[in-house]
Amino acid sequence: MFDLKKMTQEMLQMQKLAFDQSYHTLTLLQGQMERFSQMCWGQFSSYPEEMKKGMTEWQTTYKKQCEQFKSMVDTGFKNMEAWLA
């Protein structure tokens, strides 16, 4: 006979691992794109300074929101793990 509670806990751990790996991969990709865009901005002398500032602010806001999302998902996983314990 199988233990439903244990099976559910293992499935939750698998989902958490998949989310963590996906989030890490997307974070690395975002970092690469950010470095690439900054390199491009540096090469265009006609690129307005206000536009560069706006893009930098957008990237900062994006990172902050991603971190908040990750924190909420982690809290959800912890709550589920506590509920299953």
PDB file of N, CA, C and O in Angstrom:
ATOM      1  N   MET A   1       0.848  -1.179   0.000  1.00  0.00           N
ATOM      2  CA  MET A   1       0.000   0.000   0.000  1.00  0.00           C
ATOM      3  C   MET A   1       0.895   1.246   0.000  1.00  0.00           C
ATOM      4  O   MET A   1       1.975   1.228   0.592  1.00  0.00           O
ATOM      5  N   PHE A   2       0.478   2.271  -0.625  1.00  0.00           N
ATOM      6  CA  PHE A   2       1.261   3.491  -0.679  1.00  0.00           C
ATOM      7  C   PHE A   2       0.740   4.501   0.335  1.00  0.00           C
ATOM      8  O   PHE A   2      -0.429   4.495   0.721  1.00  0.00           O
ATOM      9  N   ASP A   3       1.652   5.361   0.745  1.00  0.00           N
ATOM     10  CA  ASP A   3       1.312   6.399   1.721  1.00  0.00           C
ATOM     11  C   ASP A   3       1.003   7.683   0.960  1.00  0.00           C
ATOM     12  O   ASP A   3       1.896   8.305   0.386  1.00  0.00           O
ATOM     13  N   LEU A   4      -0.252   8.068   0.961  1.00  0.00           N
ATOM     14  CA  LEU A   4      -0.690   9.246   0.196  1.00  0.00           C
ATOM     15  C   LEU A   4      -0.009  10.519   0.675  1.00  0.00           C
ATOM     16  O   LEU A   4       0.362  11.364  -0.138  1.00  0.00           O
ATOM     17  N   LYS A   5       0.159  10.666   1.985  1.00  0.00           N
ATOM     18  CA  LYS A   5       0.788  11.868   2.538  1.00  0.00           C
ATOM     19  C   LYS A   5       2.239  11.980   2.078  1.00  0.00           C
ATOM     20  O   LYS A   5       2.685  13.054   1.675  1.00  0.00           O
ATOM     21  N   LYS A   6       2.973  10.871   2.138  1.00  0.00           N
ATOM     22  CA  LYS A   6       4.377  10.887   1.712  1.00  0.00           C
ATOM     23  C   LYS A   6       4.489  11.165   0.218  1.00  0.00           C
ATOM     24  O   LYS A   6       5.359  11.922  -0.213  1.00  0.00           O
ATOM     25  N   MET A   7       3.622  10.560  -0.560  1.00  0.00           N
ATOM     26  CA  MET A   7       3.632  10.777  -2.005  1.00  0.00           C
ATOM     27  C   MET A   7       3.341  12.249  -2.325  1.00  0.00           C
ATOM     28  O   MET A   7       3.969  12.824  -3.214  1.00  0.00           O
ATOM     29  N   THR A   8       2.411  12.845  -1.616  1.00  0.00           N
ATOM     30  CA  THR A   8       2.077  14.253  -1.831  1.00  0.00           C
ATOM     31  C   THR A   8       3.247  15.151  -1.452  1.00  0.00           C
ATOM     32  O   THR A   8       3.525  16.126  -2.151  1.00  0.00           O
ATOM     33  N   GLN A   9       3.932  14.841  -0.362  1.00  0.00           N
ATOM     34  CA  GLN A   9       5.097  15.622   0.051  1.00  0.00           C
ATOM     35  C   GLN A   9       6.205  15.541  -1.001  1.00  0.00           C
ATOM     36  O   GLN A   9       6.850  16.545  -1.304  1.00  0.00           O
ATOM     37  N   GLU A  10       6.422  14.355  -1.552  1.00  0.00           N
ATOM     38  CA  GLU A  10       7.441  14.194  -2.591  1.00  0.00           C
ATOM     39  C   GLU A  10       7.073  14.953  -3.863  1.00  0.00           C
ATOM     40  O   GLU A  10       7.941  15.533  -4.516  1.00  0.00           O
ATOM     41  N   MET A  11       5.809  14.949  -4.209  1.00  0.00           N
ATOM     42  CA  MET A  11       5.361  15.709  -5.376  1.00  0.00           C
ATOM     43  C   MET A  11       5.564  17.210  -5.150  1.00  0.00           C
ATOM     44  O   MET A  11       5.974  17.930  -6.059  1.00  0.00           O
ATOM     45  N   LEU A  12       5.275  17.669  -3.943  1.00  0.00           N
ATOM     46  CA  LEU A  12       5.473  19.078  -3.610  1.00  0.00           C
ATOM     47  C   LEU A  12       6.951  19.449  -3.687  1.00  0.00           C
ATOM     48  O   LEU A  12       7.300  20.516  -4.193  1.00  0.00           O
ATOM     49  N   GLN A  13       7.816  18.577  -3.190  1.00  0.00           N
ATOM     50  CA  GLN A  13       9.257  18.831  -3.266  1.00  0.00           C
ATOM     51  C   GLN A  13       9.720  18.893  -4.715  1.00  0.00           C
ATOM     52  O   GLN A  13      10.564  19.718  -5.066  1.00  0.00           O
ATOM     53  N   MET A  14       9.173  18.026  -5.550  1.00  0.00           N
ATOM     54  CA  MET A  14       9.524  18.033  -6.968  1.00  0.00           C
ATOM     55  C   MET A  14       9.075  19.339  -7.631  1.00  0.00           C
ATOM     56  O   MET A  14       9.814  19.915  -8.430  1.00  0.00           O
ATOM     57  N   GLN A  15       7.876  19.801  -7.304  1.00  0.00           N
ATOM     58  CA  GLN A  15       7.369  21.050  -7.867  1.00  0.00           C
ATOM     59  C   GLN A  15       8.218  22.240  -7.409  1.00  0.00           C
ATOM     60  O   GLN A  15       8.502  23.146  -8.193  1.00  0.00           O
ATOM     61  N   LYS A  16       8.616  22.228  -6.145  1.00  0.00           N
ATOM     62  CA  LYS A  16       9.451  23.312  -5.613  1.00  0.00           C
ATOM     63  C   LYS A  16      10.806  23.322  -6.311  1.00  0.00           C
ATOM     64  O   LYS A  16      11.306  24.386  -6.676  1.00  0.00           O
ATOM     65  N   LEU A  17      11.396  22.162  -6.496  1.00  0.00           N
ATOM     66  CA  LEU A  17      12.677  22.075  -7.185  1.00  0.00           C
ATOM     67  C   LEU A  17      12.553  22.579  -8.629  1.00  0.00           C
ATOM     68  O   LEU A  17      13.415  23.315  -9.108  1.00  0.00           O
ATOM     69  N   ALA A  18      11.485  22.182  -9.315  1.00  0.00           N
ATOM     70  CA  ALA A  18      11.273  22.636 -10.696  1.00  0.00           C
ATOM     71  C   ALA A  18      11.104  24.150 -10.747  1.00  0.00           C
ATOM     72  O   ALA A  18      11.653  24.806 -11.632  1.00  0.00           O
ATOM     73  N   PHE A  19      10.350  24.708  -9.806  1.00  0.00           N
ATOM     74  CA  PHE A  19      10.170  26.159  -9.783  1.00  0.00           C
ATOM     75  C   PHE A  19      11.494  26.861  -9.513  1.00  0.00           C
ATOM     76  O   PHE A  19      11.843  27.822 -10.199  1.00  0.00           O
ATOM     77  N   ASP A  20      12.237  26.379  -8.508  1.00  0.00           N
ATOM     78  CA  ASP A  20      13.514  27.010  -8.160  1.00  0.00           C
ATOM     79  C   ASP A  20      14.486  26.997  -9.336  1.00  0.00           C
ATOM     80  O   ASP A  20      15.153  27.996  -9.604  1.00  0.00           O
ATOM     81  N   GLN A  21      14.567  25.873 -10.033  1.00  0.00           N
ATOM     82  CA  GLN A  21      15.470  25.776 -11.175  1.00  0.00           C
ATOM     83  C   GLN A  21      15.028  26.697 -12.315  1.00  0.00           C
ATOM     84  O   GLN A  21      15.861  27.350 -12.944  1.00  0.00           O
ATOM     85  N   SER A  22      13.746  26.749 -12.577  1.00  0.00           N
ATOM     86  CA  SER A  22      13.228  27.628 -13.634  1.00  0.00           C
ATOM     87  C   SER A  22      13.478  29.092 -13.293  1.00  0.00           C
ATOM     88  O   SER A  22      13.885  29.879 -14.147  1.00  0.00           O
ATOM     89  N   TYR A  23      13.232  29.446 -12.046  1.00  0.00           N
ATOM     90  CA  TYR A  23      13.442  30.829 -11.617  1.00  0.00           C
ATOM     91  C   TYR A  23      14.920  31.199 -11.745  1.00  0.00           C
ATOM     92  O   TYR A  23      15.257  32.287 -12.211  1.00  0.00           O
ATOM     93  N   HIS A  24      15.787  30.295 -11.331  1.00  0.00           N
ATOM     94  CA  HIS A  24      17.229  30.557 -11.423  1.00  0.00           C
ATOM     95  C   HIS A  24      17.649  30.752 -12.881  1.00  0.00           C
ATOM     96  O   HIS A  24      18.421  31.660 -13.192  1.00  0.00           O
ATOM     97  N   THR A  25      17.145  29.906 -13.763  1.00  0.00           N
ATOM     98  CA  THR A  25      17.476  30.013 -15.188  1.00  0.00           C
ATOM     99  C   THR A  25      16.994  31.342 -15.761  1.00  0.00           C
ATOM    100  O   THR A  25      17.728  32.008 -16.491  1.00  0.00           O
ATOM    101  N   LEU A  26      15.774  31.724 -15.436  1.00  0.00           N
ATOM    102  CA  LEU A  26      15.239  32.996 -15.940  1.00  0.00           C
ATOM    103  C   LEU A  26      16.014  34.186 -15.373  1.00  0.00           C
ATOM    104  O   LEU A  26      16.205  35.186 -16.065  1.00  0.00           O
ATOM    105  N   THR A  27      16.457  34.086 -14.128  1.00  0.00           N
ATOM    106  CA  THR A  27      17.254  35.152 -13.524  1.00  0.00           C
ATOM    107  C   THR A  27      18.590  35.303 -14.256  1.00  0.00           C
ATOM    108  O   THR A  27      19.034  36.420 -14.522  1.00  0.00           O
ATOM    109  N   LEU A  28      19.224  34.181 -14.578  1.00  0.00           N
ATOM    110  CA  LEU A  28      20.478  34.238 -15.334  1.00  0.00           C
ATOM    111  C   LEU A  28      20.269  34.849 -16.714  1.00  0.00           C
ATOM    112  O   LEU A  28      21.075  35.662 -17.168  1.00  0.00           O
ATOM    113  N   LEU A  29      19.197  34.460 -17.374  1.00  0.00           N
ATOM    114  CA  LEU A  29      18.880  35.003 -18.694  1.00  0.00           C
ATOM    115  C   LEU A  29      18.628  36.509 -18.617  1.00  0.00           C
ATOM    116  O   LEU A  29      19.098  37.263 -19.469  1.00  0.00           O
ATOM    117  N   GLN A  30      17.896  36.940 -17.609  1.00  0.00           N
ATOM    118  CA  GLN A  30      17.624  38.370 -17.436  1.00  0.00           C
ATOM    119  C   GLN A  30      18.919  39.142 -17.207  1.00  0.00           C
ATOM    120  O   GLN A  30      19.093  40.238 -17.738  1.00  0.00           O
ATOM    121  N   GLY A  31      19.822  38.575 -16.420  1.00  0.00           N
ATOM    122  CA  GLY A  31      21.110  39.230 -16.177  1.00  0.00           C
ATOM    123  C   GLY A  31      21.920  39.390 -17.452  1.00  0.00           C
ATOM    124  O   GLY A  31      22.540  40.429 -17.678  1.00  0.00           O
ATOM    125  N   GLN A  32      21.911  38.348 -18.290  1.00  0.00           N
ATOM    126  CA  GLN A  32      22.626  38.431 -19.563  1.00  0.00           C
ATOM    127  C   GLN A  32      22.024  39.506 -20.468  1.00  0.00           C
ATOM    128  O   GLN A  32      22.749  40.273 -21.101  1.00  0.00           O
ATOM    129  N   MET A  33      20.698  39.555 -20.522  1.00  0.00           N
ATOM    130  CA  MET A  33      20.037  40.562 -21.359  1.00  0.00           C
ATOM    131  C   MET A  33      20.298  41.972 -20.837  1.00  0.00           C
ATOM    132  O   MET A  33      20.443  42.913 -21.617  1.00  0.00           O
ATOM    133  N   GLU A  34      20.356  42.111 -19.517  1.00  0.00           N
ATOM    134  CA  GLU A  34      20.632  43.419 -18.932  1.00  0.00           C
ATOM    135  C   GLU A  34      22.040  43.884 -19.299  1.00  0.00           C
ATOM    136  O   GLU A  34      22.234  45.041 -19.671  1.00  0.00           O
ATOM    137  N   ARG A  35      23.016  42.995 -19.198  1.00  0.00           N
ATOM    138  CA  ARG A  35      24.391  43.356 -19.571  1.00  0.00           C
ATOM    139  C   ARG A  35      24.491  43.684 -21.058  1.00  0.00           C
ATOM    140  O   ARG A  35      25.191  44.618 -21.446  1.00  0.00           O
ATOM    141  N   PHE A  36      23.795  42.919 -21.881  1.00  0.00           N
ATOM    142  CA  PHE A  36      23.803  43.164 -23.316  1.00  0.00           C
ATOM    143  C   PHE A  36      23.196  44.523 -23.650  1.00  0.00           C
ATOM    144  O   PHE A  36      23.740  45.270 -24.462  1.00  0.00           O
ATOM    145  N   SER A  37      22.065  44.838 -23.017  1.00  0.00           N
ATOM    146  CA  SER A  37      21.413  46.116 -23.313  1.00  0.00           C
ATOM    147  C   SER A  37      22.268  47.285 -22.837  1.00  0.00           C
ATOM    148  O   SER A  37      22.336  48.312 -23.512  1.00  0.00           O
ATOM    149  N   GLN A  38      22.917  47.145 -21.690  1.00  0.00           N
ATOM    150  CA  GLN A  38      23.791  48.221 -21.209  1.00  0.00           C
ATOM    151  C   GLN A  38      24.989  48.406 -22.138  1.00  0.00           C
ATOM    152  O   GLN A  38      25.448  49.529 -22.350  1.00  0.00           O
ATOM    153  N   MET A  39      25.489  47.314 -22.686  1.00  0.00           N
ATOM    154  CA  MET A  39      26.595  47.401 -23.633  1.00  0.00           C
ATOM    155  C   MET A  39      26.136  48.152 -24.886  1.00  0.00           C
ATOM    156  O   MET A  39      26.874  48.976 -25.426  1.00  0.00           O
ATOM    157  N   CYS A  40      24.929  47.867 -25.339  1.00  0.00           N
ATOM    158  CA  CYS A  40      24.398  48.554 -26.522  1.00  0.00           C
ATOM    159  C   CYS A  40      24.177  50.034 -26.246  1.00  0.00           C
ATOM    160  O   CYS A  40      24.488  50.874 -27.090  1.00  0.00           O
ATOM    161  N   TRP A  41      23.643  50.361 -25.073  1.00  0.00           N
ATOM    162  CA  TRP A  41      23.407  51.768 -24.734  1.00  0.00           C
ATOM    163  C   TRP A  41      24.714  52.551 -24.734  1.00  0.00           C
ATOM    164  O   TRP A  41      24.750  53.711 -25.143  1.00  0.00           O
ATOM    165  N   GLY A  42      25.775  51.920 -24.280  1.00  0.00           N
ATOM    166  CA  GLY A  42      27.064  52.604 -24.237  1.00  0.00           C
ATOM    167  C   GLY A  42      27.620  52.899 -25.613  1.00  0.00           C
ATOM    168  O   GLY A  42      28.429  53.814 -25.765  1.00  0.00           O
ATOM    169  N   GLN A  43      27.209  52.153 -26.610  1.00  0.00           N
ATOM    170  CA  GLN A  43      27.740  52.335 -27.958  1.00  0.00           C
ATOM    171  C   GLN A  43      26.956  53.358 -28.778  1.00  0.00           C
ATOM    172  O   GLN A  43      27.452  53.850 -29.791  1.00  0.00           O
ATOM    173  N   PHE A  44      25.753  53.676 -28.352  1.00  0.00           N
ATOM    174  CA  PHE A  44      24.941  54.644 -29.085  1.00  0.00           C
ATOM    175  C   PHE A  44      25.054  56.016 -28.432  1.00  0.00           C
ATOM    176  O   PHE A  44      24.480  56.259 -27.371  1.00  0.00           O
ATOM    177  N   SER A  45      25.784  56.888 -29.062  1.00  0.00           N
ATOM    178  CA  SER A  45      25.956  58.221 -28.489  1.00  0.00           C
ATOM    179  C   SER A  45      24.682  59.055 -28.620  1.00  0.00           C
ATOM    180  O   SER A  45      24.484  60.000 -27.856  1.00  0.00           O
ATOM    181  N   SER A  46      23.832  58.723 -29.562  1.00  0.00           N
ATOM    182  CA  SER A  46      22.605  59.500 -29.764  1.00  0.00           C
ATOM    183  C   SER A  46      21.465  59.029 -28.869  1.00  0.00           C
ATOM    184  O   SER A  46      20.383  59.617 -28.889  1.00  0.00           O
ATOM    185  N   TYR A  47      21.687  57.990 -28.094  1.00  0.00           N
ATOM    186  CA  TYR A  47      20.664  57.460 -27.191  1.00  0.00           C
ATOM    187  C   TYR A  47      20.454  58.444 -26.048  1.00  0.00           C
ATOM    188  O   TYR A  47      21.397  58.714 -25.304  1.00  0.00           O
ATOM    189  N   PRO A  48      19.255  58.988 -25.882  1.00  0.00           N
ATOM    190  CA  PRO A  48      19.024  60.006 -24.854  1.00  0.00           C
ATOM    191  C   PRO A  48      19.293  59.473 -23.435  1.00  0.00           C
ATOM    192  O   PRO A  48      18.972  58.330 -23.111  1.00  0.00           O
ATOM    193  N   GLU A  49      19.874  60.316 -22.625  1.00  0.00           N
ATOM    194  CA  GLU A  49      20.209  59.943 -21.252  1.00  0.00           C
ATOM    195  C   GLU A  49      18.948  59.600 -20.445  1.00  0.00           C
ATOM    196  O   GLU A  49      18.972  58.715 -19.590  1.00  0.00           O
ATOM    197  N   GLU A  50      17.854  60.305 -20.725  1.00  0.00           N
ATOM    198  CA  GLU A  50      16.598  60.028 -20.029  1.00  0.00           C
ATOM    199  C   GLU A  50      16.108  58.614 -20.337  1.00  0.00           C
ATOM    200  O   GLU A  50      15.540  57.940 -19.478  1.00  0.00           O
ATOM    201  N   MET A  51      16.338  58.180 -21.576  1.00  0.00           N
ATOM    202  CA  MET A  51      15.922  56.832 -21.982  1.00  0.00           C
ATOM    203  C   MET A  51      16.755  55.788 -21.240  1.00  0.00           C
ATOM    204  O   MET A  51      16.221  54.775 -20.790  1.00  0.00           O
ATOM    205  N   LYS A  52      18.048  56.030 -21.113  1.00  0.00           N
ATOM    206  CA  LYS A  52      18.912  55.109 -20.378  1.00  0.00           C
ATOM    207  C   LYS A  52      18.475  55.019 -18.911  1.00  0.00           C
ATOM    208  O   LYS A  52      18.417  53.935 -18.329  1.00  0.00           O
ATOM    209  N   LYS A  53      18.173  56.170 -18.339  1.00  0.00           N
ATOM    210  CA  LYS A  53      17.740  56.208 -16.941  1.00  0.00           C
ATOM    211  C   LYS A  53      16.422  55.454 -16.769  1.00  0.00           C
ATOM    212  O   LYS A  53      16.251  54.705 -15.808  1.00  0.00           O
ATOM    213  N   GLY A  54      15.501  55.654 -17.698  1.00  0.00           N
ATOM    214  CA  GLY A  54      14.216  54.972 -17.637  1.00  0.00           C
ATOM    215  C   GLY A  54      14.365  53.460 -17.748  1.00  0.00           C
ATOM    216  O   GLY A  54      13.699  52.716 -17.027  1.00  0.00           O
ATOM    217  N   MET A  55      15.226  53.006 -18.637  1.00  0.00           N
ATOM    218  CA  MET A  55      15.450  51.569 -18.786  1.00  0.00           C
ATOM    219  C   MET A  55      16.096  50.975 -17.533  1.00  0.00           C
ATOM    220  O   MET A  55      15.750  49.867 -17.123  1.00  0.00           O
ATOM    221  N   THR A  56      17.024  51.702 -16.932  1.00  0.00           N
ATOM    222  CA  THR A  56      17.663  51.239 -15.702  1.00  0.00           C
ATOM    223  C   THR A  56      16.647  51.139 -14.572  1.00  0.00           C
ATOM    224  O   THR A  56      16.664  50.175 -13.807  1.00  0.00           O
ATOM    225  N   GLU A  57      15.767  52.126 -14.461  1.00  0.00           N
ATOM    226  CA  GLU A  57      14.718  52.085 -13.440  1.00  0.00           C
ATOM    227  C   GLU A  57      13.759  50.921 -13.692  1.00  0.00           C
ATOM    228  O   GLU A  57      13.328  50.253 -12.752  1.00  0.00           O
ATOM    229  N   TRP A  58      13.431  50.684 -14.946  1.00  0.00           N
ATOM    230  CA  TRP A  58      12.547  49.573 -15.290  1.00  0.00           C
ATOM    231  C   TRP A  58      13.185  48.247 -14.884  1.00  0.00           C
ATOM    232  O   TRP A  58      12.511  47.381 -14.325  1.00  0.00           O
ATOM    233  N   GLN A  59      14.485  48.081 -15.161  1.00  0.00           N
ATOM    234  CA  GLN A  59      15.180  46.845 -14.805  1.00  0.00           C
ATOM    235  C   GLN A  59      15.220  46.651 -13.289  1.00  0.00           C
ATOM    236  O   GLN A  59      15.049  45.535 -12.799  1.00  0.00           O
ATOM    237  N   THR A  60      15.444  47.725 -12.555  1.00  0.00           N
ATOM    238  CA  THR A  60      15.463  47.639 -11.095  1.00  0.00           C
ATOM    239  C   THR A  60      14.102  47.231 -10.556  1.00  0.00           C
ATOM    240  O   THR A  60      14.006  46.381  -9.671  1.00  0.00           O
ATOM    241  N   THR A  61      13.058  47.833 -11.088  1.00  0.00           N
ATOM    242  CA  THR A  61      11.696  47.499 -10.670  1.00  0.00           C
ATOM    243  C   THR A  61      11.367  46.051 -11.019  1.00  0.00           C
ATOM    244  O   THR A  61      10.763  45.339 -10.217  1.00  0.00           O
ATOM    245  N   TYR A  62      11.758  45.620 -12.197  1.00  0.00           N
ATOM    246  CA  TYR A  62      11.510  44.244 -12.633  1.00  0.00           C
ATOM    247  C   TYR A  62      12.169  43.250 -11.682  1.00  0.00           C
ATOM    248  O   TYR A  62      11.547  42.269 -11.273  1.00  0.00           O
ATOM    249  N   LYS A  63      13.428  43.505 -11.333  1.00  0.00           N
ATOM    250  CA  LYS A  63      14.140  42.604 -10.416  1.00  0.00           C
ATOM    251  C   LYS A  63      13.451  42.545  -9.058  1.00  0.00           C
ATOM    252  O   LYS A  63      13.295  41.470  -8.478  1.00  0.00           O
ATOM    253  N   LYS A  64      13.046  43.693  -8.561  1.00  0.00           N
ATOM    254  CA  LYS A  64      12.376  43.759  -7.263  1.00  0.00           C
ATOM    255  C   LYS A  64      11.077  42.967  -7.282  1.00  0.00           C
ATOM    256  O   LYS A  64      10.783  42.228  -6.342  1.00  0.00           O
ATOM    257  N   GLN A  65      10.300  43.118  -8.346  1.00  0.00           N
ATOM    258  CA  GLN A  65       9.035  42.398  -8.459  1.00  0.00           C
ATOM    259  C   GLN A  65       9.263  40.892  -8.591  1.00  0.00           C
ATOM    260  O   GLN A  65       8.495  40.103  -8.041  1.00  0.00           O
ATOM    261  N   CYS A  66      10.296  40.490  -9.306  1.00  0.00           N
ATOM    262  CA  CYS A  66      10.613  39.063  -9.420  1.00  0.00           C
ATOM    263  C   CYS A  66      10.996  38.482  -8.064  1.00  0.00           C
ATOM    264  O   CYS A  66      10.593  37.369  -7.726  1.00  0.00           O
ATOM    265  N   GLU A  67      11.774  39.234  -7.287  1.00  0.00           N
ATOM    266  CA  GLU A  67      12.160  38.774  -5.955  1.00  0.00           C
ATOM    267  C   GLU A  67      10.941  38.659  -5.044  1.00  0.00           C
ATOM    268  O   GLU A  67      10.845  37.723  -4.250  1.00  0.00           O
ATOM    269  N   GLN A  68      10.014  39.601  -5.154  1.00  0.00           N
ATOM    270  CA  GLN A  68       8.797  39.530  -4.350  1.00  0.00           C
ATOM    271  C   GLN A  68       7.946  38.325  -4.758  1.00  0.00           C
ATOM    272  O   GLN A  68       7.379  37.646  -3.902  1.00  0.00           O
ATOM    273  N   PHE A  69       7.859  38.062  -6.052  1.00  0.00           N
ATOM    274  CA  PHE A  69       7.117  36.908  -6.536  1.00  0.00           C
ATOM    275  C   PHE A  69       7.730  35.615  -6.001  1.00  0.00           C
ATOM    276  O   PHE A  69       7.019  34.729  -5.525  1.00  0.00           O
ATOM    277  N   LYS A  70       9.058  35.518  -6.085  1.00  0.00           N
ATOM    278  CA  LYS A  70       9.760  34.327  -5.584  1.00  0.00           C
ATOM    279  C   LYS A  70       9.509  34.147  -4.097  1.00  0.00           C
ATOM    280  O   LYS A  70       9.293  33.027  -3.633  1.00  0.00           O
ATOM    281  N   SER A  71       9.535  35.231  -3.354  1.00  0.00           N
ATOM    282  CA  SER A  71       9.287  35.166  -1.913  1.00  0.00           C
ATOM    283  C   SER A  71       7.871  34.658  -1.625  1.00  0.00           C
ATOM    284  O   SER A  71       7.677  33.840  -0.726  1.00  0.00           O
ATOM    285  N   MET A  72       6.896  35.133  -2.376  1.00  0.00           N
ATOM    286  CA  MET A  72       5.510  34.685  -2.186  1.00  0.00           C
ATOM    287  C   MET A  72       5.362  33.200  -2.508  1.00  0.00           C
ATOM    288  O   MET A  72       4.678  32.471  -1.789  1.00  0.00           O
ATOM    289  N   VAL A  73       5.997  32.758  -3.579  1.00  0.00           N
ATOM    290  CA  VAL A  73       5.913  31.345  -3.953  1.00  0.00           C
ATOM    291  C   VAL A  73       6.600  30.485  -2.893  1.00  0.00           C
ATOM    292  O   VAL A  73       6.079  29.435  -2.517  1.00  0.00           O
ATOM    293  N   ASP A  74       7.763  30.920  -2.410  1.00  0.00           N
ATOM    294  CA  ASP A  74       8.457  30.181  -1.355  1.00  0.00           C
ATOM    295  C   ASP A  74       7.610  30.075  -0.093  1.00  0.00           C
ATOM    296  O   ASP A  74       7.571  29.030   0.557  1.00  0.00           O
ATOM    297  N   THR A  75       6.933  31.168   0.245  1.00  0.00           N
ATOM    298  CA  THR A  75       6.039  31.158   1.414  1.00  0.00           C
ATOM    299  C   THR A  75       4.904  30.164   1.191  1.00  0.00           C
ATOM    300  O   THR A  75       4.521  29.443   2.113  1.00  0.00           O
ATOM    301  N   GLY A  76       4.371  30.122  -0.007  1.00  0.00           N
ATOM    302  CA  GLY A  76       3.315  29.168  -0.333  1.00  0.00           C
ATOM    303  C   GLY A  76       3.789  27.723  -0.194  1.00  0.00           C
ATOM    304  O   GLY A  76       3.069  26.877   0.337  1.00  0.00           O
ATOM    305  N   PHE A  77       4.999  27.446  -0.671  1.00  0.00           N
ATOM    306  CA  PHE A  77       5.553  26.097  -0.523  1.00  0.00           C
ATOM    307  C   PHE A  77       5.750  25.747   0.953  1.00  0.00           C
ATOM    308  O   PHE A  77       5.450  24.630   1.375  1.00  0.00           O
ATOM    309  N   LYS A  78       6.251  26.699   1.732  1.00  0.00           N
ATOM    310  CA  LYS A  78       6.445  26.448   3.168  1.00  0.00           C
ATOM    311  C   LYS A  78       5.116  26.179   3.853  1.00  0.00           C
ATOM    312  O   LYS A  78       5.025  25.292   4.702  1.00  0.00           O
ATOM    313  N   ASN A  79       4.098  26.927   3.500  1.00  0.00           N
ATOM    314  CA  ASN A  79       2.770  26.716   4.084  1.00  0.00           C
ATOM    315  C   ASN A  79       2.225  25.341   3.725  1.00  0.00           C
ATOM    316  O   ASN A  79       1.647  24.659   4.572  1.00  0.00           O
ATOM    317  N   MET A  80       2.404  24.934   2.487  1.00  0.00           N
ATOM    318  CA  MET A  80       1.938  23.613   2.060  1.00  0.00           C
ATOM    319  C   MET A  80       2.704  22.512   2.791  1.00  0.00           C
ATOM    320  O   MET A  80       2.116  21.518   3.217  1.00  0.00           O
ATOM    321  N   GLU A  81       4.035  22.696   2.937  1.00  0.00           N
ATOM    322  CA  GLU A  81       4.832  21.699   3.647  1.00  0.00           C
ATOM    323  C   GLU A  81       4.396  21.591   5.104  1.00  0.00           C
ATOM    324  O   GLU A  81       4.326  20.494   5.657  1.00  0.00           O
ATOM    325  N   ALA A  82       4.104  22.732   5.722  1.00  0.00           N
ATOM    326  CA  ALA A  82       3.647  22.719   7.118  1.00  0.00           C
ATOM    327  C   ALA A  82       2.285  22.048   7.217  1.00  0.00           C
ATOM    328  O   ALA A  82       2.015  21.321   8.173  1.00  0.00           O
ATOM    329  N   TRP A  83       1.437  22.289   6.242  1.00  0.00           N
ATOM    330  CA  TRP A  83       0.101  21.693   6.254  1.00  0.00           C
ATOM    331  C   TRP A  83       0.175  20.178   6.108  1.00  0.00           C
ATOM    332  O   TRP A  83      -0.619  19.447   6.700  1.00  0.00           O
ATOM    333  N   LEU A  84       1.154  19.711   5.300  1.00  0.00           N
ATOM    334  CA  LEU A  84       1.299  18.277   5.071  1.00  0.00           C
ATOM    335  C   LEU A  84       2.062  17.557   6.195  1.00  0.00           C
ATOM    336  O   LEU A  84       2.029  16.330   6.288  1.00  0.00           O
ATOM    337  N   ALA A  85       2.741  18.327   7.037  1.00  0.00           N
ATOM    338  CA  ALA A  85       3.552  17.706   8.099  1.00  0.00           C
ATOM    339  C   ALA A  85       2.700  17.073   9.169  1.00  0.00           C
ATOM    340  O   ALA A  85       3.229  16.512  10.128  1.00  0.00           O
TER     341      ALA A  85
END
